[in-house]
Amino acid sequence: MLDVAIIGGGPAGLSAGLYTTRGGLKNVVMFEKGMPGGQITSSSEMENYPGVATVMDGMSFMAPWLEQCTRFGLKHEMSNVDRVAKNSDGSFSIYLEGGKVETAKAVIVATGSTPKRAGVKGEDEFFGKGVSTCATCDGFFYKNKEVAVLGGGDTALEEAEYLANICSKVYLIHRRDEFRAAPVTVEKAKKNPKIEFITNAKVDEIYGDATGVTGVKVALKDGSIRDLKVPGIFTFVGLNVRNEVLKDENGNFICDTLPTGQVRVNLKMQTNVPGLFAAGDLREDAPKQVVCAAADGAVSALSAMSYIESINKH
């Protein structure tokens, strides 16, 4: 039986792996189907992680994490977890894709989040053919071309800045004239001559042909439509938490969640199920910052170690 099963290999999961193994637990496995690093690996710029003064892209930033976090014995298993179940003896079953089942004394779920779809006409039709949620991945395809960005948070403005280095022009479309992004981020974007702000506006339709997107229709405050002839649009309208592993066979959550799907936890990252912890973007009130996810991972690891110590005494 595993001491701790960690589900998810982003900053929270890796940090949990580092703390549990360095703390002396011998049998800890992190289940992450893809390359560890999490959503931040698709970010173009990482400049606010304390102690890391060099500005770098998310992939470069996360590169040393796995090596450091496996140094004390953390095992990485490239498997997809279907669901987690609490057993009658207090242990947990981890159901993996393909029918394999692992058991663990404690589970830390750090599955993170994925970008939300904007729900705009044409978005699904042209997703991957001109509609993207990753400027670092796809910005290169629009070198010296005009593109649109939809959103008003830090990610939207930072990615607009990144795209402005590649593209001839970036139209930033936001439904209000106030931004959720940090004032310094907004100011920086507004000073960029290549970024044009289109505020109090919403994307009415993304259209194109067999080759992909050819334009975006934007509904303005006065009721008129502005037609942007762009081959690409990047949408940054928030995140959906990845909570599927916490649902039983009937689709019911095995622990308390909010209506938004985020998991209820206390300050120790404990759910209402003893031995089950949630960390990072998945948990309630997550600030969705790497430093916070890493801290969550450390807290959940320390809590899991205390929990295992308490059950080992009985």
C-alpha positions as CSV (number, residue, x, y, z in Angstrom):
1,M,0.0,0.0,0.0
2,L,1.2,3.5,-0.8
3,D,1.7,6.0,2.0
4,V,0.5,8.8,-0.1
5,A,-1.0,9.0,-3.6
6,I,-0.6,12.4,-5.2
7,I,-2.9,13.1,-8.2
8,G,-1.6,15.8,-10.5
9,G,2.0,17.0,-11.3
10,G,1.7,20.8,-11.3
11,P,3.4,23.0,-8.7
12,A,1.0,21.8,-5.9
13,G,1.5,18.1,-6.7
14,L,5.3,18.4,-7.1
15,S,5.6,20.4,-3.9
16,A,3.6,17.8,-2.0
17,G,5.8,15.1,-3.4
18,L,8.9,16.9,-2.2
19,Y,7.7,17.5,1.3
20,T,6.2,14.0,1.9
21,T,9.4,12.2,0.7
22,R,11.9,14.6,2.3
23,G,9.8,14.2,5.5
24,G,10.6,10.5,5.5
25,L,7.7,8.7,3.7
26,K,9.1,5.9,1.6
27,N,6.2,5.0,-0.7
28,V,4.8,8.1,-2.4
29,V,3.7,8.1,-6.0
30,M,2.6,11.1,-8.1
31,F,0.2,10.2,-10.8
32,E,0.5,12.5,-13.8
33,K,-0.3,11.3,-17.3
34,G,1.7,14.1,-19.1
35,M,4.9,15.9,-18.4
36,P,4.9,17.3,-14.9
37,G,4.8,21.1,-14.6
38,G,1.1,21.9,-14.8
39,Q,-0.7,24.7,-16.6
40,I,2.1,27.3,-15.9
41,T,4.3,25.5,-18.5
42,S,2.2,27.2,-21.2
43,S,2.8,30.6,-19.8
44,S,5.0,33.0,-21.8
45,E,6.4,35.0,-18.8
46,M,7.1,34.1,-15.2
47,E,8.3,37.1,-13.2
48,N,6.6,37.1,-9.8
49,Y,7.8,34.0,-8.1
50,P,9.7,35.1,-5.0
51,G,13.4,34.4,-5.1
52,V,13.5,33.8,-8.9
53,A,14.6,37.2,-10.2
54,T,15.2,36.0,-13.8
55,V,12.1,36.4,-16.0
56,M,11.6,33.2,-17.9
57,D,8.9,31.2,-19.7
58,G,6.8,28.7,-17.7
59,M,8.5,25.6,-19.3
60,S,12.0,26.8,-18.3
61,F,10.7,27.8,-14.9
62,M,9.2,24.3,-14.1
63,A,12.1,22.3,-15.7
64,P,14.1,21.9,-12.4
65,W,11.1,21.1,-10.2
66,L,10.7,17.4,-11.2
67,E,14.4,16.7,-10.7
68,Q,14.4,18.4,-7.2
69,C,11.1,16.8,-6.2
70,T,12.2,13.3,-7.1
71,R,15.5,13.6,-5.3
72,F,14.2,12.1,-2.1
73,G,12.3,9.2,-3.6
74,L,9.1,10.5,-5.1
75,K,8.0,8.2,-7.9
76,H,6.2,9.6,-11.0
77,E,3.8,7.2,-12.7
78,M,2.5,8.3,-16.1
79,S,-1.1,7.1,-15.6
80,N,-4.4,8.7,-15.8
81,V,-6.5,8.5,-12.6
82,D,-10.2,7.8,-13.3
83,R,-11.5,8.2,-9.7
84,V,-10.7,7.9,-6.0
85,A,-12.8,5.9,-3.5
86,K,-12.6,5.7,0.3
87,N,-12.6,2.0,1.5
88,S,-14.3,0.6,4.6
89,D,-10.9,0.1,6.4
90,G,-10.1,3.8,6.0
91,S,-7.7,3.4,3.1
92,F,-8.2,4.7,-0.5
93,S,-8.5,3.0,-3.8
94,I,-7.0,4.8,-6.8
95,Y,-8.7,3.6,-10.0
96,L,-6.4,4.0,-13.0
97,E,-7.2,4.1,-16.7
98,G,-7.0,0.5,-18.0
99,G,-8.4,-1.1,-14.9
100,K,-5.4,-1.1,-12.6
101,V,-6.1,-0.2,-8.9
102,E,-3.7,1.1,-6.3
103,T,-4.4,1.6,-2.6
104,A,-3.0,4.4,-0.4
105,K,-3.3,5.5,3.2
106,A,-3.8,9.1,2.2
107,V,-4.5,11.0,-1.0
108,I,-3.6,14.5,-2.1
109,V,-5.6,15.7,-5.1
110,A,-3.8,18.5,-7.0
111,T,-5.4,18.2,-10.5
112,G,-5.5,21.9,-11.2
113,S,-7.7,23.6,-13.8
114,T,-8.2,24.0,-17.5
115,P,-9.0,27.2,-19.5
116,K,-12.7,27.9,-19.8
117,R,-14.3,28.2,-23.2
118,A,-15.8,31.6,-23.9
119,G,-19.1,30.2,-25.3
120,V,-18.9,32.3,-28.5
121,K,-20.4,31.3,-31.8
122,G,-17.7,29.6,-33.9
123,E,-15.4,29.0,-30.9
124,D,-15.8,25.2,-30.9
125,E,-15.8,24.9,-34.7
126,F,-12.5,26.7,-35.0
127,F,-10.8,25.6,-31.8
128,G,-7.3,24.6,-32.8
129,K,-7.8,26.2,-36.2
130,G,-7.4,29.9,-35.2
131,V,-8.9,29.8,-31.7
132,S,-6.4,29.1,-28.9
133,T,-6.0,29.3,-25.2
134,C,-2.2,29.3,-25.3
135,A,-0.1,32.2,-26.7
136,T,3.2,30.5,-26.0
137,C,2.1,27.4,-27.9
138,D,0.5,29.1,-30.9
139,G,1.7,32.7,-31.1
140,F,4.5,31.8,-33.5
141,F,1.9,30.9,-36.2
142,Y,0.8,34.5,-36.3
143,K,4.2,36.2,-36.8
144,N,3.7,39.7,-38.3
145,K,-0.1,39.2,-38.5
146,E,-2.9,40.8,-36.5
147,V,-4.6,38.8,-33.8
148,A,-7.3,39.3,-31.1
149,V,-7.2,38.5,-27.4
150,L,-10.4,38.0,-25.4
151,G,-10.3,38.6,-21.6
152,G,-9.5,41.1,-18.9
153,G,-7.4,39.2,-16.3
154,D,-3.6,39.0,-15.7
155,T,-3.3,36.1,-18.1
156,A,-5.1,37.9,-20.9
157,L,-3.0,41.1,-20.6
158,E,0.3,39.2,-20.1
159,E,-0.4,37.0,-23.2
160,A,-1.4,40.1,-25.2
161,E,2.0,41.6,-24.3
162,Y,3.7,38.4,-25.4
163,L,1.8,38.3,-28.7
164,A,2.7,41.9,-29.3
165,N,6.4,40.8,-29.6
166,I,5.5,38.5,-32.4
167,C,2.4,39.9,-34.1
168,S,2.0,43.2,-36.0
169,K,-1.1,44.1,-33.9
170,V,-3.1,42.8,-31.0
171,Y,-6.7,43.7,-30.4
172,L,-7.6,43.2,-26.7
173,I,-11.3,42.7,-26.3
174,H,-12.9,43.0,-22.8
175,R,-16.5,43.3,-21.8
176,R,-15.9,46.1,-19.3
177,D,-13.6,49.1,-19.1
178,E,-12.2,48.0,-15.8
179,F,-9.8,45.0,-15.6
180,R,-9.3,42.2,-13.1
181,A,-5.6,42.3,-13.9
182,A,-3.1,44.0,-11.6
183,P,-2.8,47.8,-12.3
184,V,0.9,47.4,-13.2
185,T,0.0,44.8,-15.8
186,V,-2.8,47.0,-17.3
187,E,-0.5,50.0,-17.4
188,K,2.2,48.1,-19.2
189,A,-0.2,46.8,-21.8
190,K,-1.7,50.2,-22.4
191,K,1.7,51.7,-23.1
192,N,2.4,49.1,-25.8
193,P,1.7,50.7,-29.2
194,K,0.9,47.4,-30.8
195,I,-2.0,46.7,-28.4
196,E,-5.4,48.3,-29.2
197,F,-8.0,48.1,-26.3
198,I,-11.6,47.4,-27.3
199,T,-13.5,47.7,-24.1
200,N,-17.2,47.5,-23.2
201,A,-17.4,45.0,-26.0
202,K,-18.0,41.3,-26.5
203,V,-17.2,38.8,-29.2
204,D,-20.3,38.2,-31.2
205,E,-18.9,35.6,-33.6
206,I,-15.7,33.9,-34.7
207,Y,-15.9,33.0,-38.4
208,G,-13.8,31.5,-41.1
209,D,-13.5,28.9,-43.8
210,A,-12.0,25.4,-44.3
211,T,-8.5,26.8,-43.6
212,G,-9.5,28.3,-40.2
213,V,-10.4,31.6,-38.7
214,T,-10.6,34.6,-41.0
215,G,-12.3,37.1,-38.7
216,V,-14.0,38.1,-35.5
217,K,-17.2,40.1,-35.1
218,V,-17.2,42.3,-32.0
219,A,-20.4,43.9,-30.6
220,L,-19.7,47.4,-29.3
221,K,-21.5,49.3,-26.5
222,D,-23.5,51.4,-29.0
223,G,-24.9,48.3,-30.7
224,S,-22.7,48.5,-33.7
225,I,-20.5,45.5,-34.9
226,R,-16.8,45.9,-35.6
227,D,-15.4,43.3,-38.0
228,L,-11.8,42.4,-37.2
229,K,-10.1,40.6,-40.1
230,V,-7.8,38.4,-38.0
231,P,-6.6,34.8,-38.6
232,G,-6.5,34.1,-34.9
233,I,-8.1,34.8,-31.5
234,F,-6.7,33.8,-28.0
235,T,-9.3,33.4,-25.3
236,F,-8.5,33.9,-21.6
237,V,-11.8,33.9,-19.7
238,G,-11.1,32.0,-16.6
239,L,-10.6,28.4,-15.5
240,N,-12.6,25.3,-14.8
241,V,-11.3,23.1,-12.0
242,R,-10.5,19.5,-12.8
243,N,-12.5,17.6,-10.2
244,E,-13.6,14.5,-12.1
245,V,-11.4,12.1,-10.0
246,L,-13.4,13.0,-6.9
247,K,-16.7,11.7,-8.3
248,D,-17.9,8.2,-7.6
249,E,-19.4,5.8,-10.2
250,N,-22.7,7.6,-10.0
251,G,-21.2,11.0,-10.6
252,N,-21.5,12.2,-7.0
253,F,-18.6,13.9,-5.2
254,I,-17.0,11.9,-2.4
255,C,-16.2,15.1,-0.5
256,D,-17.7,18.5,0.0
257,T,-17.5,20.9,-2.9
258,L,-18.8,24.4,-3.7
259,P,-21.3,25.0,-6.5
260,T,-18.4,26.1,-8.6
261,G,-16.9,22.6,-8.3
262,Q,-14.0,23.7,-6.1
263,V,-13.3,21.5,-3.1
264,R,-14.0,22.7,0.4
265,V,-10.9,22.5,2.6
266,N,-9.6,24.0,5.8
267,L,-6.3,25.8,6.4
268,K,-4.6,22.4,6.5
269,M,-5.9,21.5,3.0
270,Q,-8.1,18.8,4.7
271,T,-11.4,17.9,3.0
272,N,-14.3,16.6,5.1
273,V,-13.0,13.1,4.3
274,P,-10.2,12.0,6.7
275,G,-7.0,11.3,4.8
276,L,-8.2,13.2,1.6
277,F,-6.5,16.5,0.9
278,A,-6.9,19.0,-2.0
279,A,-4.3,21.6,-3.0
280,G,-3.8,24.2,-5.7
281,D,-6.4,25.5,-8.2
282,L,-8.8,22.7,-7.2
283,R,-9.5,24.0,-3.7
284,E,-11.9,26.8,-2.7
285,D,-10.6,30.4,-2.9
286,A,-7.5,29.4,-4.7
287,P,-5.6,32.5,-5.9
288,K,-4.5,30.6,-9.0
289,Q,-0.8,31.6,-8.5
290,V,2.1,29.2,-8.7
291,V,3.5,30.3,-5.4
292,C,0.2,29.6,-3.7
293,A,-0.2,26.2,-5.3
294,A,3.4,25.3,-4.2
295,A,2.5,26.4,-0.6
296,D,-0.7,24.4,-0.7
297,G,1.3,21.3,-1.8
298,A,3.6,21.7,1.2
299,V,0.8,22.2,3.6
300,S,-1.2,19.2,2.3
301,A,2.0,17.1,2.6
302,L,2.6,18.1,6.2
303,S,-1.1,17.4,7.0
304,A,-0.9,14.0,5.2
305,M,2.2,13.0,7.2
306,S,0.4,13.9,10.5
307,Y,-2.6,11.9,9.4
308,I,-0.5,8.8,8.6
309,E,1.4,9.2,11.9
310,S,-2.0,9.2,13.8
311,I,-3.4,6.1,12.0
312,N,-0.1,4.2,12.5
313,K,-0.4,4.7,16.2
314,H,-3.8,3.0,16.4
